[in-house]
Amino acid sequence: MSAWSVTRPPVPGDRKGERLFVLLDGVAMEPLERWLYETHPSPVYEPLYLDTPLAECRALSPCLIELEAGSPVLARFIEEQATREAGWLMTSGESLEVVADHLRGLLIVEHPWQGEQTLRVASPEVMRCLLEAEPAPTASSLLGPIERLWLPELHEQDLIWYHLESDRERLRDSLVGRFQLTEAHCASLSRIVWRRFRFELAEHLQAYFAKGPWLLTFDGADQAAGEVIELTATFGFHGRRAHFYLANILGAHGRSALEEETMPELARCLKVADGRPSMERLKSAVALAQDRLNKETSA
C-alpha cells in the first residue's frame, strides 16, 4: 500500500503541539525575500543558504517560514505559488531553527557517480522523487523532525496535494553526515527532466498546432506531448530535435501520418528502419510531411 495520500493542505494549529511551515523556492520566486515582506510585515523565517557554502547565493536561497493562524503568507502561497510548484508545506513539533537545520543538511548531497551535488530541496517534485525512492518513506531520514508534509503538483489543470505522514511508531533513521543519493534516487529524479521536457513540448504543440488534428484527439496538450515522447522512442528516434520534428509532423497531420492507408510513404518513413541513420530518416519524413502540407494548403 502506498504511503502517499491526496488531501487538502492544513491550517495552523490543526493538531496541538505541531507547528506549520512552508518552504519556498528561491529560484522559482526570486526575489523571494522581497515577496515575503510584501506579504507579511514581520515574517518569521530562515534562509536555508545562511551558514552554508551557498551563503553568497542568498538571493536564490529557499526560505523556511513559520505560519501563524490566518497567515497571509499561507493564503498567498496557496493562491499564487502552489500551482507553480514553488514550495511545499510541512508540520513539526520542533522549532523553526531545528527544522531549518535539518533541511540545510539536505542542500548538498553525495551523488553515487558525480560526487558533491546541490539539491533543490524546496522543489516539491524533487522531494517527492527522493521519498518515493526510499524503501520506507515514512521512516526516512529525509523527514528528520518533519511530522507531516504536503507537496503540490499541477496535473493538467488540477492542483493535487500529495500528503505523507511520518510513522511515529517506527524509529526514523537519523541523518548523519551528508545524505547519500542511491541509484534509486537518481532514477527517480530523472523523471523530473522528462516531466519538464513534456511541459515544453506541450507548450510548443499548443502554440503552433492548437487547432490541428493531433491535439484534438487528446484531453490536453500535456497528454498529446506524452504520446509524442512515447512514439519518438518507439520509432527509434533520439534527442531533443527528434521529439520536436515528430511533434511538428503529428501536430500538422495527426494520426494520419502514421497510417499507411492514408499517407503510405510518410508512415513507412517514420515507422520502418531502412538502413539510414535514424535522424536522416526522420528528416526525410519532415520533408514529406511539409510537402503534403504545402499541397493541401494550395489545393
C-alpha positions in Angstrom: 0.0 0.0 0.0 1.3 3.4 -0.9 2.5 5.7 1.9 1.0 8.7 0.0 -2.5 10.1 0.1 -4.1 13.1 -1.6 -5.5 15.6 0.9 -6.1 19.3 1.2 -3.3 21.3 3.0 -3.7 22.0 6.7 -4.3 25.2 8.7 -2.0 26.4 11.5 -2.9 24.7 14.8 -5.0 21.8 13.4 -3.0 19.5 15.6 -1.9 20.5 19.1 1.9 20.7 19.6 2.6 20.9 15.8 3.8 24.0 14.0 3.1 24.6 10.4 5.8 25.7 8.0 6.1 26.5 4.3 9.4 26.0 2.4 9.5 28.4 -0.5 11.8 28.0 -3.6 14.1 31.0 -4.1 14.9 30.0 -7.7 11.2 30.0 -8.7 10.3 33.1 -6.6 13.3 35.4 -7.0 13.4 37.8 -5.3 11.8 35.7 -2.6 12.6 37.8 0.5 11.0 40.9 -1.2 7.9 38.8 -1.9 7.9 37.7 1.7 8.0 41.2 3.2 5.4 42.4 0.7 3.1 39.7 2.0 3.8 39.9 5.8 5.1 42.9 7.8 7.2 40.7 10.1 7.6 37.1 8.8 9.3 34.5 11.0 11.7 32.7 8.6 15.2 31.3 7.9 17.0 31.5 4.6 18.5 28.0 4.3 21.7 29.1 2.5 22.8 31.1 5.6 25.9 29.5 7.3 26.4 27.1 4.3 28.9 27.1 1.4 25.9 28.6 -0.6 25.7 31.7 1.5 26.8 34.0 -1.3 23.8 32.9 -3.3 21.3 34.2 -0.7 19.2 35.8 -3.4 18.3 32.3 -4.6 18.0 30.7 -1.2 15.0 28.7 -0.3 13.3 30.1 2.8 11.5 28.3 5.6 8.7 30.3 7.1 6.7 29.5 10.2 3.0 30.2 9.7 0.6 31.5 12.3 -3.2 31.3 12.3 -4.6 33.5 9.5 -1.1 33.9 7.9 -1.2 35.9 4.7 1.9 34.0 3.6 -0.1 30.7 3.6 -3.0 32.3 1.8 -0.9 33.9 -0.9 1.2 30.8 -1.4 -1.8 28.6 -2.0 -3.5 31.2 -4.2 -0.5 32.2 -6.4 2.5 29.9 -5.9 1.2 26.4 -5.3 0.2 25.9 -8.9 3.8 26.9 -9.9 5.1 24.2 -7.5 7.2 26.9 -5.9 7.3 25.3 -2.4 5.7 22.9 0.0 4.1 22.6 3.4 5.1 20.6 6.5 4.4 20.3 10.2 6.7 19.6 13.1 6.8 19.6 16.9 10.2 21.2 16.7 11.2 24.9 16.4 11.9 26.8 13.2 15.6 26.6 13.8 15.6 22.8 14.3 13.6 22.2 11.1 15.8 24.7 9.1 19.0 23.0 10.3 17.7 19.6 9.1 16.7 21.0 5.7 20.1 22.7 5.4 21.7 19.2 5.7 19.9 18.2 2.5 21.1 21.1 0.4 24.4 19.4 -0.6 24.3 15.7 -1.1 26.6 13.0 -2.4 25.9 11.6 -5.8 26.9 8.0 -6.4 29.0 8.9 -9.6 29.3 12.6 -9.7 30.3 13.4 -6.1 29.0 16.6 -4.4 25.7 17.9 -5.8 23.4 20.7 -4.8 19.8 19.6 -4.2 16.8 21.9 -4.9 15.2 20.9 -1.7 12.3 23.5 -1.9 11.0 21.9 -5.1 8.0 19.6 -4.3 8.9 17.3 -7.2 12.4 16.8 -6.0 11.3 15.9 -2.5 8.6 13.6 -3.8 11.0 11.8 -6.1 13.5 11.3 -3.3 10.9 10.0 -0.9 9.4 7.6 -3.5 12.9 6.1 -3.9 13.2 5.4 -0.2 12.5 1.8 1.0 10.4 3.1 3.9 9.4 6.8 3.1 7.5 7.3 6.4 10.6 6.3 8.4 13.2 8.1 6.1 16.0 10.2 7.4 14.8 12.8 4.8 12.0 13.6 7.1 14.0 14.3 10.3 11.8 16.4 12.6 9.0 16.7 10.0 5.8 15.0 11.1 3.6 15.6 8.0 4.2 17.2 4.6 2.1 18.3 1.6 3.6 18.5 -1.9 1.7 20.4 -4.6 1.6 19.2 -8.2 -0.2 20.7 -11.1 -1.7 17.8 -13.1 -3.3 19.0 -16.3 -5.4 21.9 -14.9 -5.9 20.4 -11.4 -3.7 21.1 -8.3 -3.1 18.0 -6.3 -1.6 17.9 -2.8 0.4 14.7 -2.1 0.5 14.1 1.6 2.9 11.9 3.7 2.7 11.4 7.4 5.8 10.1 9.3 5.4 6.8 11.1 5.6 7.7 14.8 5.7 4.0 15.8 8.9 3.5 13.9 12.2 5.0 14.9 13.2 7.1 11.9 16.8 6.9 10.6 18.7 9.9 11.7 20.6 12.0 9.1 24.3 11.6 9.9 26.7 13.4 7.7 26.0 14.2 4.1 22.9 12.5 2.6 24.0 9.8 0.1 21.9 9.6 -3.1 21.4 6.0 -4.3 20.9 4.7 -7.8 17.2 4.5 -7.0 17.2 8.2 -6.0 18.9 9.2 -9.3 16.5 7.1 -11.4 13.5 8.7 -9.6 15.0 12.3 -10.0 15.5 11.7 -13.8 11.6 11.7 -14.1 11.8 15.5 -13.4 13.8 16.1 -16.6 11.3 14.3 -18.7 8.3 15.9 -17.0 9.7 19.4 -17.6 10.5 18.5 -21.2 7.0 17.2 -21.7 5.7 20.6 -20.5 7.9 22.3 -23.0 6.7 20.1 -25.8 3.1 20.7 -24.8 3.6 24.4 -25.0 5.1 24.0 -28.5 2.1 22.0 -29.6 -0.3 24.4 -28.1 1.4 27.4 -29.6 1.7 26.1 -33.2 -0.9 23.3 -33.6 -3.8 24.3 -31.2 -6.4 23.6 -33.9 -4.5 20.8 -35.5 -5.8 17.2 -35.8 -3.3 15.8 -33.2 -4.3 18.0 -30.3 -8.0 17.5 -31.0 -7.7 13.7 -30.2 -6.4 14.4 -26.6 -7.8 15.9 -23.5 -5.0 18.4 -23.3 -1.6 19.4 -24.8 0.3 17.7 -21.9 -1.3 14.3 -22.8 -0.6 14.9 -26.5 3.1 15.7 -25.7 3.4 12.5 -23.7 2.2 10.5 -26.7 4.8 12.2 -28.9 7.6 11.2 -26.4 6.5 7.6 -26.4 6.2 7.4 -30.2 9.7 9.0 -30.6 11.2 6.2 -28.6 9.1 3.5 -30.3 10.2 4.6 -33.8 13.9 4.6 -32.8 14.5 8.3 -32.8 16.5 10.0 -30.1 17.3 13.5 -28.9 15.6 16.8 -28.4 15.3 17.7 -32.1 13.8 14.4 -32.9 10.9 15.0 -30.4 10.2 18.4 -31.9 10.4 17.1 -35.5 7.8 14.4 -34.7 5.7 16.8 -32.8 5.6 19.0 -35.9 4.6 16.1 -38.2 1.9 14.9 -35.8 0.7 18.4 -35.0 0.1 19.1 -38.6 -1.2 15.7 -39.8 -2.4 13.9 -36.7 -2.6 10.1 -36.7 -3.0 10.1 -40.5 0.8 10.5 -40.7 1.1 7.0 -39.1 -1.4 5.2 -41.3 -0.1 3.5 -44.4 -3.5 3.6 -46.0 -3.7 7.4 -45.7 -0.1 8.5 -46.1 1.9 5.4 -47.1 5.3 7.0 -47.9 5.3 9.2 -44.8 4.1 6.4 -42.4 6.8 4.0 -43.7 9.5 6.6 -43.4 8.5 7.1 -39.7 7.9 3.5 -38.7 10.3 1.3 -40.8 14.1 1.4 -40.4 15.7 1.3 -43.8 19.4 1.3 -43.1 19.8 5.1 -42.9 20.8 6.8 -39.7 17.6 7.5 -37.7 17.9 11.3 -37.9 18.3 11.2 -41.6 15.2 9.1 -41.9 13.3 11.5 -39.7 14.4 14.5 -41.7 13.1 12.8 -44.8 9.8 12.3 -43.0 9.7 16.0 -42.1 10.2 16.9 -45.8 7.4 14.5 -46.9 5.1 16.0 -44.2 5.9 19.5 -45.3 5.4 18.7 -49.0 2.0 17.1 -48.1 1.0 20.2 -46.1 2.0 22.5 -49.0 -0.2 20.6 -51.4 -3.1 20.6 -49.0 -2.7 24.4 -48.5 -2.5 25.2 -52.2 -5.4 22.9 -53.2 
